[in-house]
Amino acid sequence: MSAIGISTPRLDGPAKVTGTAPYAYEHTDPDASPVYLFPVTATITRGSVTSMDTADAESHPGVLAVLTPWNAPRLADTSEREYALLQDTDVLYRGQPIGLVVAETAEAARYAQTLVRVEYDQQPHDVVFRTDHPDAYEPEEVNGGYPPTSTTGEMGPAVARAEANGHVVDQSFSTPEEHNNPMEPHTVAALWDPHQPLLTLYDSTQSPHGVASTLAPVLGVEAEQIRVIALHVGGGFGSKGAPHAHDVLAALAAMALPGRLVKYAVTRQQMFVFVGYRPRTVSRIRLAADTDGRLTAIGHEAWSQSSRVKEFVEQSAVPSRSMYAAPNRRTSHRAVPLDVPAPYWMRAPGEAPGAFAAEVAMDELAHACGLDPIELRVRNDPDTDPETGKPWTSRRLVDCLREGADRFGWSERPTTPASRREGRWLVGYGVAGAAYPHLVQPGTRVTIRAEGDGRYRVLVGAVDIGTGTWTALTAIAADALDRPAEAITLEIGDTALPWASVAGGSSGTSSWGSAIVAAAGRFRTRYGDDPPAGAETTAAAGDNPELERYRAISFGAQFVEARVDADTGEIRVPRMLGVFSIGRVVNPRMVRSQFIGGMTFGLSMALHEQSVRDARFGHVVTQNLADYHIPTHADAADIDAVWLDEVDEHATPMGTRGAGEIGNVGSAAAVVNAIHNATGARIRDLPVHADTLLGYLPADQ
């Protein structure tokens, strides 16, 4: 029986629930006693440090070292400003690490950093995002390597024709800053052995090999001289897809104190500073349709907050290039550089804010056309990819919409907004489409070794960030070797293992699994089905020519019931349903968990999350989980996710596509569309709060 498709419990579950699964901060070394790091951070937003008095900190009991720009080890490459820490006196954002303290205890280090006296030359700063910013520019590319603009046909004449005889939606939508807050914050334990030389990092990361290859030139060592170990990671949501300031600080401290294990756990407050976040975005959506609701033009102009430290531009307009059919299309992106920390990936970067704007605009167009929102999407479903003209490996958005409509009871949706009331609750239904590109990262290598008695060991430098990698890759290896899952021993989470790509972009299982299948095929060709103990093969997956001939995207449909208190504007979401098309499902239990988690992200995006940055001082003031709101169990009531039964033979050897992020795409739009159906309020700026709706509540109370 195939191991793929079975709802196997997590193989790492017992270790996690019994507390024996070691996370980064918990690692120890018998030959290196631990010491603890805490950074000194800038209290201005722009300028320079003129002096740092470290005498009191250095004399505090237990303090081993205080590093500043004047005495820190020199980095070999400072071209990447995010990593060029303690190398000069420039301050580029508030909260930037400008020094560090290492002590025998975490408490001593944290207290001693308050004793460092810093003087500055403060300069004017700018942290206010706006689309008319004088420094806004068109980047060379946006996140994912996409070109910033695309043009097909002529937008202007198409919009003019629709204005004369048809329907036009031309609106702007905005999303706020949002910060990744995985349960396990960014943590690292660093040990420098100058004799080998070797830097060992126990790191909470989505990319062990990525950390090594990125930091090696910065530190002036070879990638092989950095070993990164990440056996268990307590969530990442994108922000752990690359090293950040904490890794560089720990490496500097370890090099200053060779033979000591330097530990640093980023505080919850610091999670809102230098480890990445989703930047603010604005999207202007223009949709033109004929009198039958068939799109004649799609325009998506996107603006993204960026940083003067490092460019990062959300690819918010990219999904609009392929989502719906229209002969005239234009997309563009502009970056707005500010004196803020560098943004980075946050679950479904680009797709999440872009789909919010586009799918709410589609709901507006449906209302203008007098069409059911599902019917509008069905009428504009393209037979081939609008951007490339390639056929789809599989496009079942319409099937997702229709299956979801049946399951959700869409026929009971009020056709007129604000027309259904149950007691004090105004009730509405909303829908949105979802899409996420299928990505397979090249280069992953896998070693397969026979251990006798029908057992195999599979080695790959992949990582489990809580998504179920241990279990999924074991199942893929079992099927590829035609053995039960119990006969497979998987090793992951270490750069001492063969190279593996990042756990990001919903690409992990597809990329690593493809390499496992390739290595297993080569192994069986060479050794057959009864190999001698010790037989071993290492291989990587070759390029998939099918992905050159076809366009592979996962699709889904999000359904939401929203209830709004007619007196107070309180918003509740009692039901969410997602229906997805992602190819073959490796493990139903874990895939459902991914979908539900992503949908909860969308609920949070719609109603809760917002990082408030104080323009006067440059920092985020909502820097804890009391002020930065996320859903509780009471907010996430009945959330369900299902998927279509299919195998995408073009996408991967397993027939799979990515599942980790599509649940977060379109779900916020579905919430907002449901609120409109309940109240008549058309909301275009997130998050939606009760006071946003006060002007739309019934007056006869």
Summary of the structure (lengths in Angstrom):
residues: 701
radius of gyration: 26.1
end to end distance: 62.5
largest distance: 82.3
contacts: 2642
relative contact order: 0.13
helix: 27%
strand: 27%
